[in-house]
Amino acid sequence: MVVRVRPVVVLAVMALFAGCGSSGFDKAGDSQARHPVVLTLANVNGSTGELDGLTNNVWRLSHGTMRIDIKYRWRYGQVKPETGLIGDVRAGKADLGVVGSRAWDSVGVNGFRALGAPLLIDSYALQERVLRSPMTGQMLGGLRPLGLAGIGVLPGPLRKPLGIIRPLLQPADYAGLKIGVQQSLVADATMRALGATPVWFPVTWPIAGFGAAEEHISAIQGNQYDKVGKYLTANVNLWPRPLVVFANGKAWAALTPAQRSILTRAVTSDVAAETNVERGDERTDTATLCRRGRLRFLDASAADLAALRRAVQPVYAQLERDTQTRRYISQIEAMRTGIPAEPAPGCGHTARLAGTAGPLDGVYQFTDTAAQLRAASGTSAGDVVPENYGAWTLVLDRGHFAFTQEDRQACTWGYGTFTVRGNKMEWLVINGGGIAPDNATNKPGEDYLFGWSLYRGVLTLSPVKSAISPGNFRVKPWARVSTTPSARFLSRRCLPPAGALPR
């Protein structure tokens, strides 16, 4: 359910923006505000954690006088949600917005197109160097004619070709396919240059019916696109998905210079950290996909890569008709100097956990609230969703685990195997599901590691440094209600499938 481990920032309830017009700072920049300024930020994605660094930085740099209230799933399910979101921020329906750089040419802003030029930014190191360069500020200036203020650009994941009916290694493999892409005119032109037909589809929607899709590894894992997609060309990075953070022009003007500086610094100071998070997420989700064993990681040959670059030259010819874009592309190519190649993700030896019995077998329970989850150490504010709190029941049985969670809105289940080594307990998720309004269920192949202690029938789980130890499972200690494992204690409203526990 919970993937990222980030410092917690509790987001405040939305305040009237009229309060933003009054300065909360004196001439030296010290806070004198009694009530924090709360800015709403529209985001088409769900709670992925990719904006946690931004929100944390705003809180830290403002000493608690400014907060960001993220409105997730803005225009959810629409084919062009980012175009709609940009229009909504222009109309003042949200103070701030965040969209992929790919979306801006759909509203007449061409300055970001170089960031999505095919096969150009092909590593996280190069993306970070580009976003930390003066070029980013020049690109953001292009938002002013729309009545918007550009704040900054955050790094995003690298997107790769996901083959459904065949591998995508050379240009001929793309020919005749219908390929699912996210909203992007450059992606459209690229797929057409490769002989494919691009089809825009909403975020998180099924990819069945396509011959291929362009996606990033974490989305493939989280949306379980590996149920349909069979071949990932791991060493082909089509383009990254940088995130442009921007503001409504009037809302921006209502802030003091110190407040505007805080927002800008909150983005720029998060570029390096978010780059590391993207790398880490890609490694973690690659391992999860490998444990599932459904997806083949393939590498295009040097000849294949050269052929792909030749095939997309018509896209560059089109992009470089714009003098500014041509200059940006040239600058990005020059920034490659000194950047070593990054290894392509893949499946080396990925161990599968073997179930073992032990003294922990039994049934455990606790009940928590949204407020208690929010206050729990290590739990991101964005993860306070109905699937992550309520009445919990956990059954441990001879190296297998199963749990249910329920409240008024959600009722979820998950199961898998666990292994105990000393004071560490490792869970390998086999599957998860149930009633999940935010789609926050466990996915096959997720791997969790907890510290544990059992004293007088109370099981306490604790986080392990540099491991994934989801906070929703350790908000409270688990009280053992039975030493005999049994599925009858699990919620009947969302019972895991038969076979989740050994008979």
C-alpha positions as CSV (number, residue, x, y, z in Angstrom):
1,M,0.0,0.0,0.0
2,V,2.5,2.6,1.1
3,V,5.7,2.7,-0.9
4,R,7.8,5.8,-0.3
5,V,9.4,6.7,3.0
6,R,9.6,10.4,3.4
7,P,9.5,12.9,6.2
8,V,5.9,13.7,7.3
9,V,4.2,17.0,6.5
10,V,0.6,17.3,7.7
11,L,-1.2,19.3,5.1
12,A,-3.7,21.9,6.4
13,V,-7.3,22.2,5.3
14,M,-7.8,24.7,2.4
15,A,-7.8,28.3,3.5
16,L,-9.2,31.3,1.7
17,F,-6.6,32.6,-0.6
18,A,-7.6,36.2,0.4
19,G,-5.3,35.6,3.3
20,C,-2.3,35.3,0.9
21,G,-2.4,39.0,0.1
22,S,-1.3,40.0,3.6
23,S,2.4,39.7,4.1
24,G,3.4,37.1,6.7
25,F,7.0,38.4,6.8
26,D,8.8,41.5,8.0
27,K,11.5,43.2,6.0
28,A,14.1,40.7,7.2
29,G,12.0,37.8,6.1
30,D,11.1,36.6,9.6
31,S,7.6,35.2,10.0
32,Q,5.0,37.3,11.8
33,A,2.0,35.4,10.5
34,R,-0.4,34.0,13.0
35,H,-2.2,31.9,10.4
36,P,-0.3,30.0,7.8
37,V,-0.8,30.7,4.1
38,V,-2.4,27.6,2.5
39,L,-2.0,27.2,-1.3
40,T,-4.0,24.6,-3.2
41,L,-2.1,22.7,-5.8
42,A,-3.9,20.7,-8.5
43,N,-2.3,17.4,-9.5
44,V,-3.7,14.9,-12.0
45,N,-2.0,12.0,-10.3
46,G,-2.9,10.2,-7.2
47,S,-0.8,10.1,-4.1
48,T,2.5,8.9,-5.5
49,G,4.8,10.8,-3.1
50,E,6.6,12.6,-5.9
51,L,5.5,16.0,-4.4
52,D,6.4,15.2,-0.8
53,G,9.8,16.9,-1.1
54,L,8.2,20.1,-2.4
55,T,5.6,20.3,0.3
56,N,8.2,19.5,3.0
57,N,10.5,22.2,1.7
58,V,7.8,24.8,1.7
59,W,6.9,24.0,5.3
60,R,10.6,23.9,6.4
61,L,11.7,27.1,4.5
62,S,8.7,29.1,5.6
63,H,9.0,27.9,9.3
64,G,5.5,26.7,9.1
65,T,3.9,29.9,7.8
66,M,3.2,28.4,4.3
67,R,1.6,25.1,3.4
68,I,0.6,23.3,0.2
69,D,-2.7,21.5,0.1
70,I,-2.5,19.0,-2.8
71,K,-5.7,18.2,-4.6
72,Y,-5.0,14.8,-6.1
73,R,-6.6,13.1,-9.2
74,W,-7.6,16.4,-10.7
75,R,-9.7,15.7,-13.8
76,Y,-9.2,12.0,-13.1
77,G,-9.9,9.7,-16.0
78,Q,-9.8,12.3,-18.7
79,V,-7.7,11.8,-21.8
80,K,-6.3,15.3,-21.6
81,P,-6.3,16.0,-17.9
82,E,-3.2,18.2,-18.0
83,T,-4.6,20.6,-20.6
84,G,-7.7,20.9,-18.4
85,L,-5.7,21.4,-15.3
86,I,-3.7,24.2,-16.9
87,G,-6.9,26.0,-17.8
88,D,-8.3,25.5,-14.3
89,V,-5.2,27.2,-12.7
90,R,-5.5,30.0,-15.3
91,A,-9.1,30.4,-14.2
92,G,-8.2,30.6,-10.5
93,K,-9.8,27.2,-9.5
94,A,-6.5,26.3,-7.8
95,D,-3.6,28.5,-6.7
96,L,-0.9,26.2,-8.1
97,G,-0.6,23.3,-10.5
98,V,1.8,20.6,-11.6
99,V,1.8,18.9,-15.0
100,G,4.3,17.0,-17.1
101,S,6.5,19.2,-19.4
102,R,5.0,17.2,-22.3
103,A,1.6,18.9,-21.9
104,W,2.6,22.5,-22.6
105,D,2.8,22.4,-26.3
106,S,-0.9,21.4,-26.3
107,V,-1.7,24.9,-25.0
108,G,0.8,26.8,-27.3
109,V,3.8,26.9,-25.0
110,N,6.7,25.3,-27.0
111,G,9.6,26.1,-24.6
112,F,9.6,22.7,-22.8
113,R,9.6,20.5,-26.0
114,A,13.3,19.9,-25.9
115,L,12.8,18.0,-22.5
116,G,10.7,15.5,-24.4
117,A,12.8,15.2,-27.6
118,P,13.1,11.5,-28.3
119,L,16.1,9.6,-26.9
120,L,17.7,13.0,-25.9
121,I,17.6,13.0,-22.1
122,D,18.4,9.3,-21.6
123,S,19.7,9.2,-18.0
124,Y,18.7,10.5,-14.5
125,A,22.1,12.2,-14.3
126,L,21.6,14.2,-17.5
127,Q,18.0,15.1,-16.5
128,E,19.3,16.5,-13.2
129,R,22.0,18.5,-14.9
130,V,19.5,20.0,-17.3
131,L,17.0,20.9,-14.6
132,R,19.7,22.6,-12.5
133,S,20.9,24.7,-15.5
134,P,19.7,28.3,-16.3
135,M,17.8,26.8,-19.2
136,T,15.0,25.8,-16.8
137,G,14.3,29.4,-15.8
138,Q,14.2,30.5,-19.5
139,M,11.6,27.8,-20.2
140,L,9.5,28.8,-17.3
141,G,9.4,32.4,-18.6
142,G,7.3,31.1,-21.5
143,L,4.2,30.7,-19.1
144,R,3.8,34.5,-18.6
145,P,1.7,35.0,-21.8
146,L,-0.9,32.6,-20.4
147,G,-1.2,34.6,-17.2
148,L,0.8,32.0,-15.3
149,A,4.0,32.1,-13.2
150,G,6.5,29.3,-13.6
151,I,7.9,28.2,-10.3
152,G,10.3,25.3,-11.2
153,V,10.7,21.9,-12.8
154,L,11.1,18.7,-10.9
155,P,12.6,15.5,-12.3
156,G,10.4,12.6,-13.3
157,P,10.8,9.0,-14.3
158,L,12.3,7.8,-17.6
159,R,9.7,6.3,-19.9
160,K,10.4,3.2,-21.9
161,P,8.8,1.1,-24.7
162,L,6.5,-1.7,-23.3
163,G,5.7,-4.3,-25.9
164,I,2.4,-6.1,-25.7
165,I,2.3,-8.3,-28.8
166,R,6.1,-8.2,-29.6
167,P,9.4,-6.8,-28.4
168,L,10.3,-3.2,-29.5
169,L,14.0,-3.3,-30.3
170,Q,14.3,-1.7,-33.7
171,P,12.2,0.7,-35.8
172,A,10.6,-2.1,-37.8
173,D,9.1,-3.5,-34.5
174,Y,7.0,-0.3,-34.1
175,A,5.5,-0.4,-37.6
176,G,1.7,-0.9,-37.8
177,L,1.2,-0.9,-34.0
178,K,-1.3,1.1,-32.1
179,I,0.7,2.5,-29.2
180,G,-0.7,4.0,-26.0
181,V,1.0,7.3,-25.0
182,Q,0.3,10.0,-22.5
183,Q,-0.7,13.5,-23.7
184,S,2.2,14.7,-25.8
185,L,2.5,16.1,-29.3
186,V,6.2,15.2,-29.4
187,A,5.3,11.6,-28.4
188,D,2.7,11.6,-31.2
189,A,5.3,12.7,-33.8
190,T,7.8,10.2,-32.5
191,M,5.5,7.2,-32.8
192,R,4.4,8.3,-36.3
193,A,8.0,8.6,-37.4
194,L,8.5,5.0,-36.2
195,G,5.5,3.8,-38.3
196,A,3.1,3.4,-35.4
197,T,-0.3,5.0,-34.6
198,P,-0.2,6.9,-31.2
199,V,-3.4,6.8,-29.0
200,W,-3.7,9.0,-25.9
201,F,-5.0,7.3,-22.9
202,P,-5.7,8.4,-19.3
203,V,-3.3,7.8,-16.5
204,T,-3.8,4.4,-14.8
205,W,-6.3,3.2,-17.5
206,P,-5.9,-0.3,-18.9
207,I,-3.5,-0.8,-21.8
208,A,-5.4,-3.8,-23.2
209,G,-6.2,-3.3,-26.9
210,F,-2.8,-1.6,-27.7
211,G,0.1,-3.3,-29.4
212,A,2.5,-1.4,-27.1
213,A,2.7,1.6,-24.7
214,E,5.3,4.1,-23.5
215,E,5.5,3.9,-19.7
216,H,7.8,4.2,-16.8
217,I,8.7,1.2,-14.6
218,S,6.9,2.4,-11.4
219,A,3.7,2.9,-13.4
220,I,4.0,-0.6,-15.0
221,Q,4.5,-2.1,-11.5
222,G,1.8,-0.1,-9.7
223,N,-0.8,-0.4,-12.4
224,Q,0.1,-4.0,-13.0
225,Y,0.6,-3.4,-16.7
226,D,2.8,-6.5,-16.7
227,K,-0.4,-8.5,-16.8
228,V,-0.7,-7.3,-20.4
229,G,2.7,-6.0,-21.4
230,K,5.3,-8.7,-21.9
231,Y,8.5,-7.0,-23.1
232,L,10.2,-4.0,-21.7
233,T,13.1,-2.5,-23.7
234,A,15.1,-1.5,-20.6
235,N,18.0,0.4,-22.2
236,V,15.8,2.6,-24.4
237,N,14.8,5.8,-22.6
238,L,12.3,7.5,-24.9
239,W,12.1,10.7,-22.7
240,P,11.7,11.6,-19.0
241,R,8.5,13.1,-17.5
242,P,9.7,16.3,-15.7
243,L,7.0,18.1,-13.7
244,V,6.4,21.8,-14.2
245,V,5.2,23.5,-11.1
246,F,3.4,26.8,-11.8
247,A,1.0,29.3,-10.3
248,N,-2.0,31.4,-11.2
249,G,-0.7,34.8,-12.1
250,K,-2.9,36.7,-9.7
251,A,-2.3,34.3,-6.8
252,W,1.4,34.7,-7.4
253,A,1.3,38.4,-7.4
254,A,-0.6,38.4,-4.1
255,L,2.3,36.7,-2.4
256,T,5.2,38.7,-0.9
257,P,8.6,38.5,-2.6
258,A,9.8,36.3,0.4
259,Q,6.9,33.9,-0.1
260,R,7.5,33.6,-3.8
261,S,11.2,33.0,-3.1
262,I,10.3,30.2,-0.7
263,L,8.2,28.4,-3.4
264,T,11.0,28.7,-6.0
265,R,13.6,27.5,-3.6
266,A,11.4,24.6,-2.5
267,V,11.5,23.3,-6.0
268,T,15.1,23.9,-6.9
269,S,16.4,22.4,-3.6
270,D,14.4,19.2,-4.3
271,V,15.8,18.4,-7.7
272,A,18.8,16.3,-6.5
273,A,16.7,14.6,-3.8
274,E,13.9,13.8,-6.2
275,T,16.3,12.4,-8.7
276,N,17.6,10.0,-6.1
277,V,14.0,9.0,-5.2
278,E,13.2,8.4,-8.9
279,R,16.3,6.1,-9.2
280,G,15.4,4.3,-6.0
281,D,11.8,3.8,-7.0
282,E,12.9,2.4,-10.4
283,R,15.2,-0.1,-8.6
284,T,12.5,-1.1,-6.1
285,D,9.8,-1.5,-8.7
286,T,12.1,-3.4,-11.1
287,A,12.8,-5.9,-8.3
288,T,9.0,-6.3,-7.7
289,L,8.4,-6.9,-11.4
290,C,11.2,-9.4,-11.5
291,R,9.7,-11.3,-8.6
292,R,6.4,-11.5,-10.3
293,G,8.1,-13.0,-13.3
294,R,5.6,-11.8,-15.9
295,L,7.7,-9.2,-17.7
296,R,10.9,-9.8,-19.8
297,F,13.6,-7.1,-19.6
298,L,15.3,-6.8,-23.0
299,D,18.2,-4.6,-24.3
300,A,18.3,-3.1,-27.8
301,S,21.7,-3.6,-29.5
302,A,24.0,-0.8,-30.4
303,A,22.8,-1.1,-34.0
304,D,19.2,-1.0,-32.9
305,L,19.8,2.1,-30.9
306,A,21.5,3.8,-33.8
307,A,18.6,2.8,-36.1
308,L,16.1,4.3,-33.7
309,R,18.0,7.6,-33.5
310,R,18.0,7.8,-37.3
311,A,14.3,6.9,-37.5
312,V,13.3,9.8,-35.2
313,Q,15.3,12.5,-37.1
314,P,12.1,13.9,-38.7
315,V,10.9,14.7,-35.2
316,Y,14.1,16.7,-34.6
317,A,13.7,18.5,-38.0
318,Q,10.2,19.5,-36.9
319,L,11.3,20.6,-33.4
320,E,14.3,22.6,-34.6
321,R,12.3,24.8,-36.9
322,D,11.8,26.7,-33.6
323,T,15.0,28.6,-32.9
324,Q,14.7,28.5,-29.2
325,T,14.0,24.7,-29.2
326,R,17.0,24.1,-31.5
327,R,19.2,26.0,-29.0
328,Y,17.9,24.0,-26.0
329,I,18.5,20.7,-27.8
330,S,22.0,21.8,-28.6
331,Q,22.6,22.8,-25.0
332,I,21.3,19.5,-23.7
333,E,23.5,17.5,-26.1
334,A,26.5,19.5,-24.8
335,M,25.6,18.6,-21.2
336,R,26.2,14.9,-21.9
337,T,29.9,15.5,-21.5
338,G,31.3,13.6,-18.5
339,I,28.2,11.8,-17.6
340,P,28.8,8.1,-17.4
341,A,26.3,5.6,-18.8
342,E,23.7,4.3,-16.3
343,P,23.1,0.6,-16.3
344,A,19.8,-0.5,-17.7
345,P,17.3,-2.0,-15.1
346,G,17.0,-5.7,-15.2
347,C,16.4,-8.9,-13.3
348,G,19.6,-10.4,-11.9
349,H,19.1,-12.9,-9.2
350,T,15.9,-12.1,-7.4
351,A,15.3,-14.4,-4.5
352,R,11.9,-15.7,-3.7
353,L,11.1,-16.0,0.0
354,A,10.5,-19.5,1.2
355,G,7.7,-19.9,3.8
356,T,8.9,-21.0,7.3
357,A,7.0,-21.7,10.5
358,G,7.8,-20.0,13.8
359,P,6.6,-18.8,17.2
360,L,4.8,-15.8,15.7
361,D,2.0,-17.9,14.3
362,G,-1.4,-16.6,15.4
363,V,-4.0,-13.9,14.8
364,Y,-3.3,-10.2,15.5
365,Q,-5.5,-7.1,15.5
366,F,-5.5,-3.3,16.0
367,T,-7.8,-0.4,15.0
368,D,-6.6,3.0,14.1
369,T,-8.1,6.2,12.7
370,A,-7.0,8.6,9.9
371,A,-5.7,11.0,12.5
372,Q,-3.6,8.3,14.1
373,L,-2.2,7.3,10.8
374,R,-1.4,10.9,9.9
375,A,0.5,11.3,13.2
376,A,2.4,8.0,12.8
377,S,6.2,8.5,12.2
378,G,7.3,7.8,8.7
379,T,3.8,8.0,7.1
380,S,3.5,10.4,4.3
381,A,0.5,12.8,4.5
382,G,-0.5,11.8,1.0
383,D,-0.9,8.2,2.1
384,V,-3.8,8.9,4.5
385,V,-6.4,7.3,2.3
386,P,-9.3,5.0,3.4
387,E,-7.3,1.8,2.4
388,N,-4.6,2.6,5.0
389,Y,-6.5,2.8,8.3
390,G,-9.4,1.2,10.1
391,A,-9.9,-2.3,11.7
392,W,-6.9,-4.5,10.9
393,T,-6.5,-8.3,11.2
394,L,-3.3,-10.1,10.5
395,V,-2.9,-13.9,10.4
396,L,0.6,-15.5,10.4
397,D,0.6,-19.1,9.6
398,R,3.6,-21.3,8.9
399,G,5.4,-18.7,6.8
400,H,2.3,-17.3,5.2
401,F,0.5,-14.1,6.0
402,A,-2.9,-12.7,5.2
403,F,-4.6,-9.5,6.4
404,T,-7.7,-7.5,6.0
405,Q,-8.4,-3.8,6.6
406,E,-11.8,-2.1,6.7
407,D,-13.5,1.1,7.4
408,R,-16.7,2.7,6.1
409,Q,-15.2,3.5,2.6
410,A,-12.7,0.7,2.0
411,C,-12.2,-3.0,2.7
412,T,-9.0,-4.5,1.4
413,W,-7.0,-7.7,1.7
414,G,-3.5,-8.9,1.0
415,Y,-1.5,-12.1,1.4
416,G,1.9,-13.6,0.8
417,T,4.8,-15.3,2.5
418,F,7.0,-14.1,5.3
419,T,10.4,-15.1,6.6
420,V,11.9,-14.3,10.0
421,R,15.6,-13.8,10.4
422,G,16.6,-12.7,13.9
423,N,14.7,-9.5,14.8
424,K,13.8,-8.8,11.1
425,M,10.6,-10.0,9.4
426,E,10.3,-9.9,5.6
427,W,7.0,-10.0,3.7
428,L,6.7,-10.9,0.1
429,V,3.3,-9.9,-1.3
430,I,1.6,-12.4,-3.6
431,N,-1.5,-10.4,-4.2
432,G,-3.9,-7.7,-2.9
433,G,-7.3,-6.4,-3.6
434,G,-10.7,-5.5,-2.2
435,I,-12.8,-2.4,-2.1
436,A,-10.3,0.4,-2.7
437,P,-11.6,3.9,-3.7
438,D,-8.0,5.2,-4.1
439,N,-6.6,2.0,-5.7
440,A,-4.2,1.7,-2.7
441,T,-4.0,-2.1,-2.5
442,N,-0.9,-4.3,-2.3
443,K,0.6,-5.4,-5.6
444,P,2.2,-8.8,-6.4
445,G,6.0,-8.8,-5.8
446,E,6.1,-6.0,-3.2
447,D,8.7,-6.7,-0.6
448,Y,8.6,-5.3,2.9
449,L,11.0,-5.5,5.8
450,F,10.2,-4.8,9.4
451,G,11.9,-5.0,12.8
452,W,9.7,-7.0,15.2
453,S,9.3,-7.8,18.9
454,L,6.7,-10.0,20.6
455,Y,6.1,-9.5,24.3
456,R,3.1,-10.8,26.3
457,G,1.0,-11.3,23.2
458,V,1.8,-7.9,21.7
459,L,3.6,-7.8,18.3
460,T,5.3,-4.5,17.5
461,L,6.6,-3.7,14.0
462,S,9.2,-1.1,13.5
463,P,10.9,0.5,10.4
464,V,14.2,-0.8,9.0
465,K,16.7,1.8,7.7
466,S,16.9,1.9,3.9
467,A,14.1,-0.7,3.5
468,I,10.4,-0.4,2.7
469,S,8.5,-0.7,6.1
470,P,5.1,0.8,5.4
471,G,3.8,2.9,8.2
472,N,0.2,1.8,7.9
473,F,1.2,-1.7,9.3
474,R,2.9,-0.2,12.4
475,V,0.7,2.6,13.5
476,K,-0.1,0.6,16.7
477,P,1.2,-2.6,18.2
478,W,-0.8,-5.7,17.2
479,A,-2.6,-7.6,20.0
480,R,-2.6,-11.4,19.5
481,V,-6.2,-12.5,19.9
482,S,-5.5,-16.2,19.1
483,T,-2.4,-18.4,19.0
484,T,-4.2,-20.6,16.4
485,P,-4.0,-19.2,12.9
486,S,-7.4,-19.1,11.2
487,A,-9.0,-17.2,8.3
488,R,-12.3,-17.0,10.2
489,F,-10.9,-13.8,12.0
490,L,-10.5,-12.0,8.7
491,S,-13.2,-9.6,7.4
492,R,-16.0,-11.4,5.7
493,R,-16.7,-8.2,3.7
494,C,-13.4,-8.6,1.8
495,L,-12.1,-12.0,2.5
496,P,-8.9,-12.9,0.6
497,P,-9.1,-15.6,-2.0
498,A,-9.1,-19.3,-1.1
499,G,-5.5,-20.5,-0.8
500,A,-4.2,-17.3,0.7
501,L,-3.3,-19.3,3.8
502,P,-2.2,-23.0,4.1
503,R,-4.9,-25.5,5.0
